[in-house]
Amino acid sequence: MAISDKATCEVRIDGAWRLVPLTEAHAQHRSAEKRCPACHGRVNTQGSYAAQGTVAMAHRRLHDGCPRIPRSFTGKLTPHPQALD
Ligand SMILES: [Zn+2]
């Protein structure tokens, strides 16, 4: 099953950032640090374990240079001011 890039986030696993599906990040990496693949800002996952498995990624701090936040995106990708590295 293909994974849309809109349905992933990066999780710090054993010191390395790995791109994982949001559903997996939410279910298996709850306490791990997570960041946005686009701007590297810190994010949380929000969702339920319902059958449809919808999990959303939410930036802890909004940022207008991230296409993953369509409502505030200016159209130009810029790094998050509090990017994790
Ligand atoms: Zn972002």
PDB file of the backbone (N, CA, C, O) and the ligand in Angstrom, with CONECT records:
HET     ZN  A 101       1
ATOM      1  N   MET A   1       0.849  -1.191   0.000  1.00  0.00           N
ATOM      2  CA  MET A   1       0.000   0.000   0.000  1.00  0.00           C
ATOM      3  C   MET A   1       0.886   1.243   0.000  1.00  0.00           C
ATOM      4  O   MET A   1       1.753   1.388   0.862  1.00  0.00           O
ATOM      5  N   ALA A   2       0.680   2.110  -0.930  1.00  0.00           N
ATOM      6  CA  ALA A   2       1.473   3.324  -1.021  1.00  0.00           C
ATOM      7  C   ALA A   2       1.127   4.271   0.119  1.00  0.00           C
ATOM      8  O   ALA A   2      -0.015   4.349   0.571  1.00  0.00           O
ATOM      9  N   ILE A   3       2.134   4.974   0.557  1.00  0.00           N
ATOM     10  CA  ILE A   3       1.924   5.934   1.635  1.00  0.00           C
ATOM     11  C   ILE A   3       2.017   7.337   1.053  1.00  0.00           C
ATOM     12  O   ILE A   3       3.027   7.706   0.453  1.00  0.00           O
ATOM     13  N   SER A   4       0.981   8.097   1.231  1.00  0.00           N
ATOM     14  CA  SER A   4       1.013   9.478   0.782  1.00  0.00           C
ATOM     15  C   SER A   4       1.975  10.271   1.654  1.00  0.00           C
ATOM     16  O   SER A   4       2.085  10.004   2.850  1.00  0.00           O
ATOM     17  N   ASP A   5       2.668  11.234   1.077  1.00  0.00           N
ATOM     18  CA  ASP A   5       3.583  12.032   1.896  1.00  0.00           C
ATOM     19  C   ASP A   5       2.826  12.921   2.874  1.00  0.00           C
ATOM     20  O   ASP A   5       3.419  13.478   3.798  1.00  0.00           O
ATOM     21  N   LYS A   6       1.522  13.055   2.674  1.00  0.00           N
ATOM     22  CA  LYS A   6       0.730  13.819   3.626  1.00  0.00           C
ATOM     23  C   LYS A   6       0.374  12.995   4.856  1.00  0.00           C
ATOM     24  O   LYS A   6      -0.126  13.531   5.845  1.00  0.00           O
ATOM     25  N   ALA A   7       0.631  11.700   4.793  1.00  0.00           N
ATOM     26  CA  ALA A   7       0.250  10.815   5.892  1.00  0.00           C
ATOM     27  C   ALA A   7       1.458  10.269   6.631  1.00  0.00           C
ATOM     28  O   ALA A   7       1.415   9.177   7.198  1.00  0.00           O
ATOM     29  N   THR A   8       2.543  11.047   6.619  1.00  0.00           N
ATOM     30  CA  THR A   8       3.745  10.609   7.316  1.00  0.00           C
ATOM     31  C   THR A   8       4.280  11.734   8.195  1.00  0.00           C
ATOM     32  O   THR A   8       3.952  12.905   8.005  1.00  0.00           O
ATOM     33  N   CYS A   9       5.100  11.354   9.148  1.00  0.00           N
ATOM     34  CA  CYS A   9       5.885  12.334   9.877  1.00  0.00           C
ATOM     35  C   CYS A   9       7.214  11.675  10.224  1.00  0.00           C
ATOM     36  O   CYS A   9       7.389  10.470  10.042  1.00  0.00           O
ATOM     37  N   GLU A  10       8.140  12.473  10.720  1.00  0.00           N
ATOM     38  CA  GLU A  10       9.432  11.906  11.096  1.00  0.00           C
ATOM     39  C   GLU A  10       9.451  11.679  12.598  1.00  0.00           C
ATOM     40  O   GLU A  10       8.998  12.515  13.381  1.00  0.00           O
ATOM     41  N   VAL A  11       9.990  10.519  12.982  1.00  0.00           N
ATOM     42  CA  VAL A  11      10.084  10.147  14.390  1.00  0.00           C
ATOM     43  C   VAL A  11      11.549   9.867  14.699  1.00  0.00           C
ATOM     44  O   VAL A  11      12.253   9.238  13.908  1.00  0.00           O
ATOM     45  N   ARG A  12      11.997  10.339  15.852  1.00  0.00           N
ATOM     46  CA  ARG A  12      13.379  10.056  16.239  1.00  0.00           C
ATOM     47  C   ARG A  12      13.421   8.673  16.883  1.00  0.00           C
ATOM     48  O   ARG A  12      12.903   8.460  17.979  1.00  0.00           O
ATOM     49  N   ILE A  13      14.054   7.741  16.170  1.00  0.00           N
ATOM     50  CA  ILE A  13      14.153   6.361  16.642  1.00  0.00           C
ATOM     51  C   ILE A  13      15.623   6.015  16.761  1.00  0.00           C
ATOM     52  O   ILE A  13      16.361   6.055  15.777  1.00  0.00           O
ATOM     53  N   ASP A  14      16.042   5.678  17.958  1.00  0.00           N
ATOM     54  CA  ASP A  14      17.455   5.372  18.208  1.00  0.00           C
ATOM     55  C   ASP A  14      18.374   6.478  17.694  1.00  0.00           C
ATOM     56  O   ASP A  14      19.448   6.204  17.160  1.00  0.00           O
ATOM     57  N   GLY A  15      17.945   7.719  17.860  1.00  0.00           N
ATOM     58  CA  GLY A  15      18.788   8.852  17.515  1.00  0.00           C
ATOM     59  C   GLY A  15      18.728   9.300  16.076  1.00  0.00           C
ATOM     60  O   GLY A  15      19.365  10.288  15.711  1.00  0.00           O
ATOM     61  N   ALA A  16      17.971   8.590  15.242  1.00  0.00           N
ATOM     62  CA  ALA A  16      17.889   8.955  13.823  1.00  0.00           C
ATOM     63  C   ALA A  16      16.449   9.266  13.450  1.00  0.00           C
ATOM     64  O   ALA A  16      15.517   8.632  13.943  1.00  0.00           O
ATOM     65  N   TRP A  17      16.279  10.245  12.577  1.00  0.00           N
ATOM     66  CA  TRP A  17      14.937  10.592  12.117  1.00  0.00           C
ATOM     67  C   TRP A  17      14.501   9.620  11.041  1.00  0.00           C
ATOM     68  O   TRP A  17      15.225   9.385  10.074  1.00  0.00           O
ATOM     69  N   ARG A  18      13.321   9.059  11.209  1.00  0.00           N
ATOM     70  CA  ARG A  18      12.783   8.128  10.216  1.00  0.00           C
ATOM     71  C   ARG A  18      11.387   8.566   9.835  1.00  0.00           C
ATOM     72  O   ARG A  18      10.589   8.985  10.672  1.00  0.00           O
ATOM     73  N   LEU A  19      11.114   8.455   8.540  1.00  0.00           N
ATOM     74  CA  LEU A  19       9.796   8.802   8.026  1.00  0.00           C
ATOM     75  C   LEU A  19       8.866   7.611   8.263  1.00  0.00           C
ATOM     76  O   LEU A  19       9.108   6.521   7.746  1.00  0.00           O
ATOM     77  N   VAL A  20       7.828   7.815   9.025  1.00  0.00           N
ATOM     78  CA  VAL A  20       6.901   6.716   9.306  1.00  0.00           C
ATOM     79  C   VAL A  20       5.468   7.188   9.078  1.00  0.00           C
ATOM     80  O   VAL A  20       5.181   8.381   9.167  1.00  0.00           O
ATOM     81  N   PRO A  21       4.576   6.254   8.785  1.00  0.00           N
ATOM     82  CA  PRO A  21       3.169   6.632   8.620  1.00  0.00           C
ATOM     83  C   PRO A  21       2.631   7.232   9.919  1.00  0.00           C
ATOM     84  O   PRO A  21       3.003   6.812  11.015  1.00  0.00           O
ATOM     85  N   LEU A  22       1.754   8.215   9.775  1.00  0.00           N
ATOM     86  CA  LEU A  22       1.191   8.864  10.960  1.00  0.00           C
ATOM     87  C   LEU A  22       0.510   7.865  11.882  1.00  0.00           C
ATOM     88  O   LEU A  22       0.593   7.979  13.105  1.00  0.00           O
ATOM     89  N   THR A  23      -0.164   6.886  11.290  1.00  0.00           N
ATOM     90  CA  THR A  23      -0.868   5.914  12.126  1.00  0.00           C
ATOM     91  C   THR A  23       0.123   5.135  12.990  1.00  0.00           C
ATOM     92  O   THR A  23      -0.144   4.853  14.158  1.00  0.00           O
ATOM     93  N   GLU A  24       1.264   4.793  12.403  1.00  0.00           N
ATOM     94  CA  GLU A  24       2.276   4.051  13.150  1.00  0.00           C
ATOM     95  C   GLU A  24       2.948   4.956  14.200  1.00  0.00           C
ATOM     96  O   GLU A  24       3.194   4.532  15.329  1.00  0.00           O
ATOM     97  N   ALA A  25       3.236   6.195  13.812  1.00  0.00           N
ATOM     98  CA  ALA A  25       3.835   7.136  14.758  1.00  0.00           C
ATOM     99  C   ALA A  25       2.926   7.323  15.962  1.00  0.00           C
ATOM    100  O   ALA A  25       3.385   7.385  17.103  1.00  0.00           O
ATOM    101  N   HIS A  26       1.647   7.411  15.694  1.00  0.00           N
ATOM    102  CA  HIS A  26       0.677   7.662  16.751  1.00  0.00           C
ATOM    103  C   HIS A  26       0.535   6.436  17.656  1.00  0.00           C
ATOM    104  O   HIS A  26       0.449   6.568  18.877  1.00  0.00           O
ATOM    105  N   ALA A  27       0.510   5.262  17.063  1.00  0.00           N
ATOM    106  CA  ALA A  27       0.250   4.050  17.834  1.00  0.00           C
ATOM    107  C   ALA A  27       1.496   3.530  18.540  1.00  0.00           C
ATOM    108  O   ALA A  27       1.409   3.020  19.657  1.00  0.00           O
ATOM    109  N   GLN A  28       2.671   3.658  17.887  1.00  0.00           N
ATOM    110  CA  GLN A  28       3.852   2.982  18.405  1.00  0.00           C
ATOM    111  C   GLN A  28       4.945   3.909  18.912  1.00  0.00           C
ATOM    112  O   GLN A  28       5.880   3.459  19.574  1.00  0.00           O
ATOM    113  N   HIS A  29       4.839   5.198  18.611  1.00  0.00           N
ATOM    114  CA  HIS A  29       5.912   6.106  19.008  1.00  0.00           C
ATOM    115  C   HIS A  29       5.344   7.319  19.736  1.00  0.00           C
ATOM    116  O   HIS A  29       5.756   8.454  19.502  1.00  0.00           O
ATOM    117  N   ARG A  30       4.401   7.057  20.612  1.00  0.00           N
ATOM    118  CA  ARG A  30       3.703   8.142  21.301  1.00  0.00           C
ATOM    119  C   ARG A  30       4.630   9.084  22.035  1.00  0.00           C
ATOM    120  O   ARG A  30       4.447  10.301  21.994  1.00  0.00           O
ATOM    121  N   SER A  31       5.623   8.531  22.704  1.00  0.00           N
ATOM    122  CA  SER A  31       6.456   9.379  23.561  1.00  0.00           C
ATOM    123  C   SER A  31       7.727   9.844  22.856  1.00  0.00           C
ATOM    124  O   SER A  31       8.517  10.598  23.424  1.00  0.00           O
ATOM    125  N   ALA A  32       7.920   9.397  21.623  1.00  0.00           N
ATOM    126  CA  ALA A  32       9.122   9.803  20.888  1.00  0.00           C
ATOM    127  C   ALA A  32       8.956  11.212  20.334  1.00  0.00           C
ATOM    128  O   ALA A  32       7.836  11.694  20.162  1.00  0.00           O
ATOM    129  N   GLU A  33      10.077  11.868  20.058  1.00  0.00           N
ATOM    130  CA  GLU A  33      10.019  13.168  19.417  1.00  0.00           C
ATOM    131  C   GLU A  33       9.583  12.981  17.969  1.00  0.00           C
ATOM    132  O   GLU A  33       9.989  12.037  17.291  1.00  0.00           O
ATOM    133  N   LYS A  34       8.746  13.907  17.517  1.00  0.00           N
ATOM    134  CA  LYS A  34       8.282  13.845  16.135  1.00  0.00           C
ATOM    135  C   LYS A  34       8.450  15.212  15.500  1.00  0.00           C
ATOM    136  O   LYS A  34       8.340  16.247  16.159  1.00  0.00           O
ATOM    137  N   ARG A  35       8.722  15.187  14.197  1.00  0.00           N
ATOM    138  CA  ARG A  35       8.851  16.467  13.500  1.00  0.00           C
ATOM    139  C   ARG A  35       8.214  16.378  12.123  1.00  0.00           C
ATOM    140  O   ARG A  35       7.974  15.301  11.579  1.00  0.00           O
ATOM    141  N   CYS A  36       7.954  17.558  11.591  1.00  0.00           N
ATOM    142  CA  CYS A  36       7.349  17.676  10.271  1.00  0.00           C
ATOM    143  C   CYS A  36       8.402  17.397   9.202  1.00  0.00           C
ATOM    144  O   CYS A  36       9.491  17.967   9.260  1.00  0.00           O
ATOM    145  N   PRO A  37       8.104  16.531   8.223  1.00  0.00           N
ATOM    146  CA  PRO A  37       9.078  16.235   7.164  1.00  0.00           C
ATOM    147  C   PRO A  37       9.401  17.449   6.305  1.00  0.00           C
ATOM    148  O   PRO A  37      10.469  17.507   5.696  1.00  0.00           O
ATOM    149  N   ALA A  38       8.503  18.410   6.248  1.00  0.00           N
ATOM    150  CA  ALA A  38       8.721  19.567   5.380  1.00  0.00           C
ATOM    151  C   ALA A  38       9.539  20.658   6.056  1.00  0.00           C
ATOM    152  O   ALA A  38      10.532  21.118   5.492  1.00  0.00           O
ATOM    153  N   CYS A  39       9.144  21.079   7.248  1.00  0.00           N
ATOM    154  CA  CYS A  39       9.805  22.227   7.880  1.00  0.00           C
ATOM    155  C   CYS A  39      10.644  21.841   9.097  1.00  0.00           C
ATOM    156  O   CYS A  39      11.386  22.669   9.625  1.00  0.00           O
ATOM    157  N   HIS A  40      10.532  20.592   9.542  1.00  0.00           N
ATOM    158  CA  HIS A  40      11.267  20.076  10.692  1.00  0.00           C
ATOM    159  C   HIS A  40      10.834  20.682  12.017  1.00  0.00           C
ATOM    160  O   HIS A  40      11.553  20.580  13.011  1.00  0.00           O
ATOM    161  N   GLY A  41       9.674  21.306  12.041  1.00  0.00           N
ATOM    162  CA  GLY A  41       9.118  21.784  13.310  1.00  0.00           C
ATOM    163  C   GLY A  41       8.558  20.618  14.115  1.00  0.00           C
ATOM    164  O   GLY A  41       8.183  19.587  13.556  1.00  0.00           O
ATOM    165  N   ARG A  42       8.507  20.791  15.418  1.00  0.00           N
ATOM    166  CA  ARG A  42       8.004  19.723  16.280  1.00  0.00           C
ATOM    167  C   ARG A  42       6.492  19.554  16.081  1.00  0.00           C
ATOM    168  O   ARG A  42       5.753  20.532  15.970  1.00  0.00           O
ATOM    169  N   VAL A  43       6.065  18.325  16.040  1.00  0.00           N
ATOM    170  CA  VAL A  43       4.636  18.049  15.830  1.00  0.00           C
ATOM    171  C   VAL A  43       4.120  17.026  16.842  1.00  0.00           C
ATOM    172  O   VAL A  43       4.882  16.288  17.467  1.00  0.00           O
ATOM    173  N   ASN A  44       2.822  17.014  16.972  1.00  0.00           N
ATOM    174  CA  ASN A  44       2.117  15.962  17.700  1.00  0.00           C
ATOM    175  C   ASN A  44       1.259  15.204  16.704  1.00  0.00           C
ATOM    176  O   ASN A  44       0.886  15.736  15.658  1.00  0.00           O
ATOM    177  N   THR A  45       0.951  13.959  17.036  1.00  0.00           N
ATOM    178  CA  THR A  45      -0.047  13.238  16.245  1.00  0.00           C
ATOM    179  C   THR A  45      -1.340  13.206  17.047  1.00  0.00           C
ATOM    180  O   THR A  45      -1.338  13.094  18.273  1.00  0.00           O
ATOM    181  N   GLN A  46      -2.435  13.309  16.317  1.00  0.00           N
ATOM    182  CA  GLN A  46      -3.745  13.320  16.945  1.00  0.00           C
ATOM    183  C   GLN A  46      -4.648  12.400  16.162  1.00  0.00           C
ATOM    184  O   GLN A  46      -4.701  12.453  14.934  1.00  0.00           O
ATOM    185  N   GLY A  47      -5.346  11.568  16.874  1.00  0.00           N
ATOM    186  CA  GLY A  47      -6.245  10.687  16.137  1.00  0.00           C
ATOM    187  C   GLY A  47      -6.875   9.671  17.049  1.00  0.00           C
ATOM    188  O   GLY A  47      -6.814   9.772  18.275  1.00  0.00           O
ATOM    189  N   SER A  48      -7.479   8.697  16.424  1.00  0.00           N
ATOM    190  CA  SER A  48      -8.156   7.666  17.186  1.00  0.00           C
ATOM    191  C   SER A  48      -7.741   6.316  16.642  1.00  0.00           C
ATOM    192  O   SER A  48      -7.106   6.219  15.591  1.00  0.00           O
ATOM    193  N   TYR A  49      -8.096   5.308  17.349  1.00  0.00           N
ATOM    194  CA  TYR A  49      -7.817   3.956  16.893  1.00  0.00           C
ATOM    195  C   TYR A  49      -9.027   3.377  16.173  1.00  0.00           C
ATOM    196  O   TYR A  49      -9.149   2.162  16.014  1.00  0.00           O
ATOM    197  N   ALA A  50      -9.903   4.247  15.750  1.00  0.00           N
ATOM    198  CA  ALA A  50     -11.095   3.793  15.040  1.00  0.00           C
ATOM    199  C   ALA A  50     -10.703   3.083  13.748  1.00  0.00           C
ATOM    200  O   ALA A  50      -9.579   3.220  13.266  1.00  0.00           O
ATOM    201  N   ALA A  51     -11.622   2.343  13.212  1.00  0.00           N
ATOM    202  CA  ALA A  51     -11.349   1.509  12.047  1.00  0.00           C
ATOM    203  C   ALA A  51     -10.780   2.306  10.878  1.00  0.00           C
ATOM    204  O   ALA A  51      -9.909   1.818  10.158  1.00  0.00           O
ATOM    205  N   GLN A  52     -11.261   3.513  10.688  1.00  0.00           N
ATOM    206  CA  GLN A  52     -10.780   4.290   9.539  1.00  0.00           C
ATOM    207  C   GLN A  52      -9.359   4.792   9.754  1.00  0.00           C
ATOM    208  O   GLN A  52      -8.678   5.186   8.807  1.00  0.00           O
ATOM    209  N   GLY A  53      -8.917   4.772  11.014  1.00  0.00           N
ATOM    210  CA  GLY A  53      -7.522   5.085  11.293  1.00  0.00           C
ATOM    211  C   GLY A  53      -7.058   6.449  10.872  1.00  0.00           C
ATOM    212  O   GLY A  53      -5.934   6.594  10.391  1.00  0.00           O
ATOM    213  N   THR A  54      -7.874   7.438  11.034  1.00  0.00           N
ATOM    214  CA  THR A  54      -7.444   8.770  10.636  1.00  0.00           C
ATOM    215  C   THR A  54      -6.581   9.384  11.742  1.00  0.00           C
ATOM    216  O   THR A  54      -7.030   9.559  12.875  1.00  0.00           O
ATOM    217  N   VAL A  55      -5.358   9.700  11.393  1.00  0.00           N
ATOM    218  CA  VAL A  55      -4.454  10.354  12.325  1.00  0.00           C
ATOM    219  C   VAL A  55      -3.952  11.616  11.650  1.00  0.00           C
ATOM    220  O   VAL A  55      -3.548  11.589  10.488  1.00  0.00           O
ATOM    221  N   ALA A  56      -3.978  12.713  12.375  1.00  0.00           N
ATOM    222  CA  ALA A  56      -3.518  13.980  11.822  1.00  0.00           C
ATOM    223  C   ALA A  56      -2.229  14.401  12.521  1.00  0.00           C
ATOM    224  O   ALA A  56      -1.952  14.015  13.656  1.00  0.00           O
ATOM    225  N   MET A  57      -1.458  15.203  11.802  1.00  0.00           N
ATOM    226  CA  MET A  57      -0.242  15.754  12.367  1.00  0.00           C
ATOM    227  C   MET A  57      -0.502  17.214  12.691  1.00  0.00           C
ATOM    228  O   MET A  57      -1.036  17.950  11.861  1.00  0.00           O
ATOM    229  N   ALA A  58      -0.133  17.634  13.880  1.00  0.00           N
ATOM    230  CA  ALA A  58      -0.347  19.031  14.269  1.00  0.00           C
ATOM    231  C   ALA A  58       0.959  19.639  14.749  1.00  0.00           C
ATOM    232  O   ALA A  58       1.610  19.115  15.653  1.00  0.00           O
ATOM    233  N   HIS A  59       1.336  20.763  14.126  1.00  0.00           N
ATOM    234  CA  HIS A  59       2.537  21.457  14.577  1.00  0.00           C
ATOM    235  C   HIS A  59       2.283  22.045  15.960  1.00  0.00           C
ATOM    236  O   HIS A  59       1.219  22.610  16.213  1.00  0.00           O
ATOM    237  N   ARG A  60       3.246  21.914  16.839  1.00  0.00           N
ATOM    238  CA  ARG A  60       3.068  22.505  18.173  1.00  0.00           C
ATOM    239  C   ARG A  60       3.041  24.015  18.071  1.00  0.00           C
ATOM    240  O   ARG A  60       2.342  24.686  18.830  1.00  0.00           O
ATOM    241  N   ARG A  61       3.803  24.548  17.130  1.00  0.00           N
ATOM    242  CA  ARG A  61       3.785  25.984  16.926  1.00  0.00           C
ATOM    243  C   ARG A  61       3.587  26.246  15.444  1.00  0.00           C
ATOM    244  O   ARG A  61       4.332  25.727  14.612  1.00  0.00           O
ATOM    245  N   LEU A  62       2.593  27.043  15.115  1.00  0.00           N
ATOM    246  CA  LEU A  62       2.300  27.297  13.711  1.00  0.00           C
ATOM    247  C   LEU A  62       3.453  28.051  13.058  1.00  0.00           C
ATOM    248  O   LEU A  62       4.224  28.757  13.708  1.00  0.00           O
ATOM    249  N   HIS A  63       3.532  27.869  11.756  1.00  0.00           N
ATOM    250  CA  HIS A  63       4.658  28.381  10.998  1.00  0.00           C
ATOM    251  C   HIS A  63       4.131  28.647   9.591  1.00  0.00           C
ATOM    252  O   HIS A  63       3.499  27.774   8.996  1.00  0.00           O
ATOM    253  N   ASP A  64       4.380  29.834   9.054  1.00  0.00           N
ATOM    254  CA  ASP A  64       3.760  30.172   7.759  1.00  0.00           C
ATOM    255  C   ASP A  64       4.574  29.710   6.554  1.00  0.00           C
ATOM    256  O   ASP A  64       4.203  29.986   5.414  1.00  0.00           O
ATOM    257  N   GLY A  65       5.676  29.012   6.796  1.00  0.00           N
ATOM    258  CA  GLY A  65       6.505  28.547   5.674  1.00  0.00           C
ATOM    259  C   GLY A  65       6.418  27.053   5.467  1.00  0.00           C
ATOM    260  O   GLY A  65       7.333  26.450   4.907  1.00  0.00           O
ATOM    261  N   CYS A  66       5.315  26.439   5.918  1.00  0.00           N
ATOM    262  CA  CYS A  66       5.200  24.993   5.797  1.00  0.00           C
ATOM    263  C   CYS A  66       3.965  24.594   5.000  1.00  0.00           C
ATOM    264  O   CYS A  66       2.844  24.950   5.362  1.00  0.00           O
ATOM    265  N   PRO A  67       4.176  23.848   3.903  1.00  0.00           N
ATOM    266  CA  PRO A  67       3.027  23.429   3.086  1.00  0.00           C
ATOM    267  C   PRO A  67       2.120  22.440   3.812  1.00  0.00           C
ATOM    268  O   PRO A  67       1.000  22.189   3.367  1.00  0.00           O
ATOM    269  N   ARG A  68       2.585  21.881   4.915  1.00  0.00           N
ATOM    270  CA  ARG A  68       1.746  20.961   5.684  1.00  0.00           C
ATOM    271  C   ARG A  68       0.768  21.721   6.587  1.00  0.00           C
ATOM    272  O   ARG A  68      -0.042  21.106   7.281  1.00  0.00           O
ATOM    273  N   ILE A  69       0.841  23.024   6.579  1.00  0.00           N
ATOM    274  CA  ILE A  69      -0.151  23.841   7.290  1.00  0.00           C
ATOM    275  C   ILE A  69      -0.812  24.729   6.244  1.00  0.00           C
ATOM    276  O   ILE A  69      -0.536  25.927   6.184  1.00  0.00           O
ATOM    277  N   PRO A  70      -1.684  24.149   5.418  1.00  0.00           N
ATOM    278  CA  PRO A  70      -2.206  24.888   4.253  1.00  0.00           C
ATOM    279  C   PRO A  70      -2.862  26.214   4.618  1.00  0.00           C
ATOM    280  O   PRO A  70      -2.796  27.169   3.844  1.00  0.00           O
ATOM    281  N   ARG A  71      -3.492  26.284   5.781  1.00  0.00           N
ATOM    282  CA  ARG A  71      -4.236  27.512   6.074  1.00  0.00           C
ATOM    283  C   ARG A  71      -3.339  28.709   6.351  1.00  0.00           C
ATOM    284  O   ARG A  71      -3.793  29.850   6.261  1.00  0.00           O
ATOM    285  N   SER A  72      -2.078  28.471   6.685  1.00  0.00           N
ATOM    286  CA  SER A  72      -1.218  29.626   6.933  1.00  0.00           C
ATOM    287  C   SER A  72       0.006  29.665   6.026  1.00  0.00           C
ATOM    288  O   SER A  72       0.855  30.546   6.161  1.00  0.00           O
ATOM    289  N   PHE A  73       0.098  28.707   5.099  1.00  0.00           N
ATOM    290  CA  PHE A  73       1.272  28.631   4.223  1.00  0.00           C
ATOM    291  C   PHE A  73       1.307  29.811   3.264  1.00  0.00           C
ATOM    292  O   PHE A  73       0.313  30.125   2.609  1.00  0.00           O
ATOM    293  N   THR A  74       2.465  30.462   3.191  1.00  0.00           N
ATOM    294  CA  THR A  74       2.603  31.632   2.328  1.00  0.00           C
ATOM    295  C   THR A  74       2.912  31.259   0.883  1.00  0.00           C
ATOM    296  O   THR A  74       2.838  32.103  -0.010  1.00  0.00           O
ATOM    297  N   GLY A  75       3.261  29.985   0.651  1.00  0.00           N
ATOM    298  CA  GLY A  75       3.615  29.569  -0.694  1.00  0.00           C
ATOM    299  C   GLY A  75       5.102  29.360  -0.850  1.00  0.00           C
ATOM    300  O   GLY A  75       5.561  28.852  -1.873  1.00  0.00           O
ATOM    301  N   LYS A  76       5.859  29.750   0.161  1.00  0.00           N
ATOM    302  CA  LYS A  76       7.312  29.573   0.097  1.00  0.00           C
ATOM    303  C   LYS A  76       7.743  28.753   1.309  1.00  0.00           C
ATOM    304  O   LYS A  76       7.491  29.134   2.452  1.00  0.00           O
ATOM    305  N   LEU A  77       8.397  27.622   1.044  1.00  0.00           N
ATOM    306  CA  LEU A  77       8.844  26.741   2.130  1.00  0.00           C
ATOM    307  C   LEU A  77      10.052  27.326   2.838  1.00  0.00           C
ATOM    308  O   LEU A  77      11.075  27.603   2.212  1.00  0.00           O
ATOM    309  N   THR A  78       9.933  27.510   4.122  1.00  0.00           N
ATOM    310  CA  THR A  78      11.063  27.968   4.927  1.00  0.00           C
ATOM    311  C   THR A  78      11.179  27.074   6.157  1.00  0.00           C
ATOM    312  O   THR A  78      10.175  26.521   6.605  1.00  0.00           O
ATOM    313  N   PRO A  79      12.380  26.920   6.714  1.00  0.00           N
ATOM    314  CA  PRO A  79      12.536  26.071   7.903  1.00  0.00           C
ATOM    315  C   PRO A  79      11.785  26.644   9.098  1.00  0.00           C
ATOM    316  O   PRO A  79      11.656  27.859   9.249  1.00  0.00           O
ATOM    317  N   HIS A  80      11.298  25.751   9.935  1.00  0.00           N
ATOM    318  CA  HIS A  80      10.600  26.182  11.138  1.00  0.00           C
ATOM    319  C   HIS A  80      11.578  26.919  12.063  1.00  0.00           C
ATOM    320  O   HIS A  80      12.733  26.512  12.193  1.00  0.00           O
ATOM    321  N   PRO A  81      11.120  28.005  12.708  1.00  0.00           N
ATOM    322  CA  PRO A  81      12.031  28.742  13.601  1.00  0.00           C
ATOM    323  C   PRO A  81      12.505  27.898  14.786  1.00  0.00           C
ATOM    324  O   PRO A  81      13.535  28.197  15.390  1.00  0.00           O
ATOM    325  N   GLN A  82      11.766  26.862  15.114  1.00  0.00           N
ATOM    326  CA  GLN A  82      12.191  25.974  16.202  1.00  0.00           C
ATOM    327  C   GLN A  82      12.403  24.566  15.669  1.00  0.00           C
ATOM    328  O   GLN A  82      11.998  23.585  16.294  1.00  0.00           O
ATOM    329  N   ALA A  83      13.039  24.477  14.512  1.00  0.00           N
ATOM    330  CA  ALA A  83      13.253  23.186  13.867  1.00  0.00           C
ATOM    331  C   ALA A  83      14.085  22.263  14.747  1.00  0.00           C
ATOM    332  O   ALA A  83      15.011  22.701  15.430  1.00  0.00           O
ATOM    333  N   LEU A  84      13.750  21.013  14.721  1.00  0.00           N
ATOM    334  CA  LEU A  84      14.518  19.987  15.428  1.00  0.00           C
ATOM    335  C   LEU A  84      15.579  19.431  14.493  1.00  0.00           C
ATOM    336  O   LEU A  84      15.339  19.255  13.299  1.00  0.00           O
ATOM    337  N   ASP A  85      16.735  19.161  15.040  1.00  0.00           N
ATOM    338  CA  ASP A  85      17.737  18.562  14.172  1.00  0.00           C
ATOM    339  C   ASP A  85      18.368  17.347  14.812  1.00  0.00           C
ATOM    340  O   ASP A  85      19.239  16.716  14.213  1.00  0.00           O
TER     341      ASP A  85
HETATM  342 ZN    ZN A 101       5.860  21.752   8.943  1.00  0.00          ZN2+
END
